[in-house]
């Protein structure tokens, strides 16, 4: 314990008016203050790092609600660097000021507590703020924001989010997009993302080896039984599984993900999913293959015939079986240079 002198008492009194009010008792606040106080010089200039306050709150005996309230107030009082980085379109990662980094630490810990408490809306907003201030990001924030959108079942936010970075490089995001596809009952999209996941890193497939009952072996600890596993890829696989574990340990999700991971997706279905995600009606109006077909375009979109490459995956007989696609549309497609797959 620090020796109590007059100056210490003055500083302690001031502390109890601010941070101290977040603690369950004067004794707990005093203990935290003394821990911080002991770190400073004999001149008693209170200039302790913000991270020490965060650690004190995180490690304290307060309830989760009290910790969230304390962290939230600390964040509100110390977010000027984050707001400045966003306003000036700078990256806080490259700031020379250690306090700027500490403000990101506060936000990160608070977002984690929000997530643990099921406050997904608040966590998502904070992760969004962090990404705006740190667009170069360490992939974890990107993946955790993806997780929040999946929990919130928010498709438009999720799609806008993955458009802002190369999501195909992130195993966790691909896995979460696959899970989101299952939640939305869009199983072709689930298969599409699992196909990309398989191409990105075969090591991720280890979470589907040994059956549902073995999945936790790949989430917690190191899979020593996996021969020749690259250490870096093993870490990526664990991180992906860790982020998505609340879904992977659900038998419904696990069995479908395993099925789609092990199956190959046909080219036509891949093209259809890609078209659904990337092609607009305005794009199709400009496509020569649909020249003179403006009135039939809605029927063509409903049949998911987004471009020539997709259409040429069908035989003429297969096209006729699609709702809304009749002889007239097929004739115009032929006139515009489409060559159907041979019977």
N, C-alpha and C positions, 0 to 999 in steps of 0.2 A: 504494500500500500504506500502511496505517496504521502510524505509528511504534509500535514495541513497547516499552511501559513495564511496570512491575511489575503495575499494576492490570489492564492489558490481558492479561497472561499468565495471571493468576488467572481472569479471565473466560473466556478461551480454553480453559483446562483444564476448566472447568465445562461449557462448550459441548461439548467433545469427549466428555464423559461421557454426553451426552444426544443432541442432534441429530446430533452428529458421527459417531455409530456407524452412521448410515445411509449414510455416504459411502464411496466406494471407497478413499480414502486420506486421510492426515492433511492433505496439501497441499490436496486438494479441499475438505475441511471448513474449513481455515483461510481459504481464499479466500472461501467463502460467509460465514463468520463476519465477516471483515473488511468485506465488502460491507454486512452488516447493521450492524456496529459503526460504520462511517463515517457512518451516518444519524443517530446519536444525538448528544446534547449532550456538551459537554466533560466533564461530570460522570460520564460512563461509566455512566449508569443504563440498563441494557439493557431497553428497553421498545419494541422494534421491532414494527411491525404483523405479525400472523400472515401476512398476505398476502405479506410479503417472504420469509418462510420458504417459503411455497408456490411463489413465483416462483423462488426459488433451487433448489428441488428440481425444479421443472418444467423449468428451463433447464439443469440440470446434465447431465453426461455419463454419469450412471448408467444402468444397464440399466432397462428398463420394470419388471421385477420389483422391483428395488431402489427405484425411485420409488414404486411401489405400496406397498411395505412402509413407506417413510418417510412417505408421505402418510397411510397407515392409522394409524400410531402418532400422528402429529400430530392426526389427527381424533379418535382415542380420548382423547387428553389434553385436547382443547379442544372438547367437544361439550355442555358443561353448559348453554349458552344454548339450544341446540336442544331438549334434553331438558326444560328449564324451560318453554319455549314450548308444547311438547306437553302437559306436565303441567297447565299453567294454562289450556290452550286459548286461547292468545294467538297473535298473528301476529308472527313475528320481524321481518317487514318494517317494522313500525312501532316497533321498538326505537330508543331514542336512543343506544344504546351501539354504537360502531363495531365493537367486538370481536364482537358478536353477528352482525353482517353478515359479518365475516371468517370466522366459523365455518361459515357457509353456503358461503363461497367454497372453503374446504378440502373440504367435502363434495362440492361440485359438481365440482371438479378430480379428486378421487379417483374419483367415479362415472364420469367421462369415461374415466379410465385403466382402470377395471374393464371398461367397455364395449369399449374398443379391444383389451383383452386377451382378450375373449370370456368374461369373468367376469360373465355376464348376471344370474345369481342375486344376486350381491353388489351389482351396479349397481342392480338393481330394489329391493333392500332399502334402499339409500341414498336413491334417489329417493323412495321411499315415506316415509322419515323426513323428507326435505326438504319434501315436500308437507304432512305433518302439522304441521310447524313454520311453514310459509308457505302456508296454504290459499288465500290470494288469488293466489298464484303469477303468474309471468310464464309464458306458455303453453309455453315450451320444456321445462320440467321435466315438465309433463303429457304433452307429446308424446313426450319421451324415455322416460318410464315406459311409455307405450303401446308404443313400439318394443321395450322389454325384454320385455313380456308376449307380443308377437308372436314374438319370437325364441325365447322359452321355450315357445311353443305352449300358453299357459295361459289357457284360455277363461274359467273362472270368475273369475279375477283381473282379466282384461281387462273383462268385463262389469260387475263391481262397480266397477271404476275409472271407466268412462265414465258410470256412474250418478251420480258425485259432482260432475260439472261439465257445462256445456252443450257437449258434444262436437261438436254440429252447427255450432259456430262455428269449429272448428279444421280447417283443410284437411289438415294433416299427420295428425291423428287419423283423419279420414274416409278418407284415402288408405291409412293403415295398417290400418284396419278392413276395407277392401276387399281388401287383400293377405291379411289373416288369413282372410277368407272363401274366397279361392282356395286357401290352404293347407289349409283344412278341407273343401274341395270343396263348399262351400255357395255355389253360384254365384248363386242368387237374392239372397242377402244381399250378395254383392259388388256386384251390380247395384243393389241398394237404396242402399248407401252411395255408389256412384258417382253415382247420381241426385241425392242430397243434395249431393254435392261440386259437381256441375254447377250446381245452383241457387245454391250459396253464392258461387261465384266462377268466372265463365267463363274468367278468365285462366289458371286451373289447366289448362284444356284445352290450353294451348300446349305442355305437355310431351308431348302426344300428336300434335302436328302434325309433319309431315315424316317420320314413320316411326321405327322402332326405332333406326336408325343416327344419328338427330339428337337423341336424348333427352339426351345429355350436354351439348349446347349449352344446354339449359335448366337444367341442374344447376350448371354452372360458368359464371360470367360473366353478363352481362346480354344478354337477347335483343333486341338493337337492331333486329332486323328485324321485331319485332312492333309494328305501327303502333297508336298510340293507347293503348298499355298504361299503365294507372295505376301510378305508381311504387310505391305502397304495396301494391297487389295483386300487382305483379310480385315484390316482396320476399317476400310470403306464399307465392307459388307456388314460389319458389326454396327457401324454407325447407322447405316440404312435400316437394319433390323431393329436397332434401338429406338429410332425415331418412330417407326411404324409398329412397334411391338403390341400396342393395344389392339391393333387389327390382326396382326399375324397370329396372335394367340386365340383368335376367334376361328373356330373350325370352318365356318362358312367361307370366310375370306381366305383362309389358308388353303383349303382344298381347291378353290377356284384358281387362286394364284399359281398353285403347283401345276394344275392342269394346263393353264395357258402358258406357263413357262416351258413346259415340256413339249407342247405342241408347236408345230410350225404354222405360221399364218400365211395363207395364200396371197399372192401378189395383188390380185383384184381387191381383196378386202383391205389391204394396206393402203392402196391408192384411194379407195372410197373414204377411209378414215382421214387420210391426209387432206383430201378434197373438202370434206366436211369442216375441217378445222381452218383451212387456209383460203378457200375460194368463196368469193362473194357473188351475189347476183350481178352486180355491176361489172365484175371481171368477166362473167360469162357472156354478158351482152357484147363485150369487145372481142370475144373469141370467134374467129372465122367459122369454126365448126358449128356454131349456133346461128349463123347468119340467116335472117328472115324468119326466125323462130321465137320472136319476143313474146307472142301470145301463148306459146306452148312452154315457155321457160319454167313456170311454176311446176308443171307436171314433170319436167325433166329434173328439176331440183328435188322434188319429192321422191323420185326414183333414184336419187343420188348419182346421177350421171354428170359429174361436174366438169369433165373434160374428155378430149378425144382418147387419151390413153386409157381411161376407165372404160369408155364405151367399147373400145376395140378388144377388151377382155371378154366380151359377151359374143355368143353366136346370135344370129338374127332370131332364131327360135326362142332363145333365152330372154331376149329383149322384149318380145311380144308378151311374155308372161308377167312382166313388171307392170304394176298398176299405172294406168295413164299413158302407157307407151303403145301407140297403135301404128298402123301401116303408114299413116301420113307423116308422123315424126321420123320413122325409120327411113322413108324415101328422102326426106329433106336431109337427113344425116348423110345418106349415100351421096346425094348431090353435092354436099359440102366436103366430100373427100374421105369420109369414114370407111374403113375396111373392117368388116366384122370378122370375128374369129370364125374359122371354118368349122363346119359341123363335124 
